[in-house]
Amino acid sequence: MSIPWKWAAYIDPDIYKTIDEIIGICKFSKIEALELNWRFTSGKTEKEIAEMGDKFKSAGIELYSFHLPFTQDDDISCFYETRRREAVKRLMTVMEQAAFSGCGAVVLHPTTSHYDVKIEGFDKYLVQMLKSLDQLIPVAEKLNLTICLENMLPGAEGERFGSKIEHFKVFREKCASKNFGFCLDTGHSFITYGPDGPEKFFDSIKDDISAFHIQDNPGDRDLHIPPGRGLVNWTSFFRKMAQLKFSFPATVEALPFAPAQGFKYSRQSWAKMFEDLNSLVENALKL
């Protein structure tokens, strides 16, 4: 019996400069899918983006999720209306690029600010985010994309908008669309809720999970290290993942736990990361 889902990798195109180099890593490491981001498509024409997507697919590498930009200028919940509108316009353009590449889902942060929502006001954030989603969801429907809101880290000084389970319950109540779902980030939920955070978040949003960001940490810092190198209880979490019976690739949002040269990890390091990861899953599911 094999692992019941595919893994997708995050490989930075600013470091691995050519598509052929990235494909070579994937083929060597038996990586079956990739999560793209705006760095793959920035400055490219529609034709160039489509050709890039075709090249990955011809190499047997599935493209499913695409991480939208999350700089301070990309805040869909910004209180400054001019900046919010500009962010939405930029994100619409990048969503089109994601569709040109052949991806079916876009990962979106509910906010890019780090302020305490209890001080700033949950409803103020929510009103702004919903105005943005009222524009973005129809675009997703037209492009046949699913918008996946990702759970956030807690703020340095308190509760951050989009970091809590109760926030996501409100998001689901307010956004009824088949093109709207959630991305569960295991590392973020661990820091927010402690050792049982990933499972708690999973249980609360499992019916709406459309993407995964799988990563580990020690519970206090968002290190994005491979599963098994931190303190997340992966045995329990992988068993929950298996119960979901999803068909899309789950993204490992981590880099190999190995030395790099010029920020580049060797093919052997990438292969070892996924070999270790598969062993963790096999042991958890007793395959």
N, C-alpha and C positions, 0 to 999 in steps of 0.2 A: 504494500500500500504506500502511495506517495503522499507528500504534503499537499493538502487540498487547495492550495492557492499559489499563484506566481508571486515572486518578489520583483519589485522595481528598485532600481538604484538611483541615487542622486549623484551625478558626476558633473563637476563644474566645468562648463565650456570655456571659462576664462583661464583655466589652468591647463586643461586638456584641449588644445587649440583646434583640432580637426575632428570632423565626424568620424573619419577612418580610425583615428586613435581611440576614440570612445567605443566604436564598434569592436575594435580589437580587444579592449578590456572586457567588454561584455561577452564576446565569444570565448575568450580564454577562461573567464570566471563562471561561465554558464549562467549569466544574468539574462533573464528572459524579457525584461521590460525596463523602461526608464521613466522617471518623472522629469519633464522638461520645465523650464522657467523662462522668463523674459530675456535672459541673457542668450538663449539659443536663437531668439527671433529678432532681437533689436537690430534695426538698421537693414533688415532683409526685406526683399519684395515678397509679395504673395507667392509668386512662382518659386522663388528660392526657398521659402519656408515649406511649400508643398513638396519640393524635390528633396529637401532634407528629411521630411517625414517619410517619404517613399523609400529613401535610402535605408533608414532604420528598419522599416518594415520588411524590405527585401532581404535584410540580414537576419530576419527572424526575431527582431526586437520590438515588442509591443509598446505603443505609446498610449497611455490612458490619462494620467493626471498631469496638470500643468500648474505650477505655482505662480500666481499673479504677484506683481510687485507689492512690497510692503514697507516702503520708505515712509518718512514723515509726510511726504507729499501725496501719498496714496491712501489717505485715511478716509474711508467711506462714512465715518461717524464724526468727522471734523465739525466743530461748532461754528467755524467760519464758513459761511455758506459759499462764498466764492471759491475757496480752496476745495471744499467738498465737491462742488460741481466740476472743477478742473480734474479732480481725482477720478470721478466717474467717467469723464470723457477719455482719459488716458486708459482706464481699465477696459473700457469698451473696445478700444483699439487692440489692446493686448489679447482680449478674449477672441477677437477675430483671428489674430495670429495663432492662438492655440487651436482654433478650429481648422485653420489652413494646414497645420502640422499633422492633423488627424487625431488629436487628443479628444477625449470625451468628457473630461471633468476639469474644472479649474478650482484651485484651492485659494480661498480668500480669508484674510484676517478681518474680524469684526471691527477692529480699530488698530491703529499703529501708535496710539498714545499709551503712556504707562501710568497715568494718574489714577488715584483712588476713586473708584466709581461712587463710593458712598459720600465723598466730598463733592465731586463734580455733578453727580445726579444720574442714576441709571436711565431714567426716562428721557433725559436730554440726549444721551448717547443713542438710545433706541429710536427716537424720532428721526435723528439724522441718518442712522443706518437704514431705516425702513424707506426713507426717501431715496436713498441710493439704490437699494434693492428693487424698488418699484421701477427703476430704469434699467437695472442690470438683468433682472430675471427675464423680461421679454427678449432681451438680446440673447440670453442663454437659450431660450426656447427656440428662437429663430436659427441659432447656430447648432442646435442639438447638443448643447453642453449642460452639465450639471454643476451648479455653483455649490462648493463644499465649504461651509464656514468652519474654520479651525478653532479649537479651544486654545485659549491664550494662557501664558504664564501669569501668575499673580504679579501685581506691581511691586516695586521695591518698597513702597510705603503703604500698601494696603491692597484691597480687592480691585482687580482690573476688569474692565468691561470685556465680557466674553471668556472669563476664566472659570466661571462657576456653572454647575449643573443647572441651577435654577434660571440662569440667564438663557441657557439653550432651550429650556422648556418654553420660555416666552418667545424665543426666536421661532420655534416650530408653530406655536399658536398664531403668530402674526404673519407667517409666510407659508401659504399653502400653494405649492407648485411641485409638480413631478420633476422639475429641473432645479430643485433646491434640496440640499442635504447637508451633512456634516462631515468634517474630517477629524478623526480622533488622533490626537498627538499624545502618545503614551508618556513621553518625558514631561510635557507640560502638566498633564493630569497628576503625575506622581508628585511634582513639586507643589501643586495646589492642594492636594488632599492627603499626601503621605503614602505609605506603602500600598494601601488598597485603592489608591486614586484611579489607576488605569481601569481596574475592574468596575469601580463605582461609576465612572464616566461611561464606560462601555454599556453597562446595564441600563443607564438612563437614556441613552441616545441610540441604542443598537438598531432600532427600526429605521433610523434615518442616516446611518453611516454609509457614505458614498466614497470614502477614501480613508486611508490610514497613513499616519506618519509614525513609523516604528523606530524608537530610539531609547537609549538608556541614560541614566545619570545617577549620582549618589543621593538624590532627593532634595538638594539645596541649590544646585547649579545646573543650568541648561547646557550640558556638555555635548549632547548629540554624539554619544559614543555607542558602539555596537551593542546589541542585546547580549547580556551575559557579562559585560564589563562594568556594569553598575549594580544597582540594588532592586530593580524592578523584579517582581515575582512573575517570571515568564512562563513557568509551568501552568499556573492558573490562567494567565491571560491568553496564552495560545489555545488552551482548551475552550475558552469562550469564543475566540475567533473561529475555531473550527465549527462551533455550533451555529454560527451565522450563515454558513454556506454561501458566501459571496463569490462572485465570478471575476471581479476586477483585481489587478495586481496591488499588493500592499507595498508601499514605498518604505524602504529602509533609509531614513533621513540621518545617516551617520557615515563617517569615513572609517577606513580600516584602522584598527588599533595596532599601528606599526609605525616605524620611522618613515619619513618621506624625504625625498630629495627635491628641493625647489618646489615644495608643496605638492609634488606628485608622488602618488603611491604606486608601487609596482603592481603589475598584473597578478603576481603571486599573492600580494597583500589583499587585493580585492577578492581573489579566489578563496583565500583563507577565511576572510570575514563571512562569506556566504556559506562555506563549508561548516564553519562553527555554528552559524545561525540555523542551518538545516538540522544539525545534530541536536540543537536545543529543542526545535519543534518536534523532531522524531521522538526524543525522550519524553517530551511533555504529552504527546499523543500516543505514545507507546506503539509507534509504527514499526 
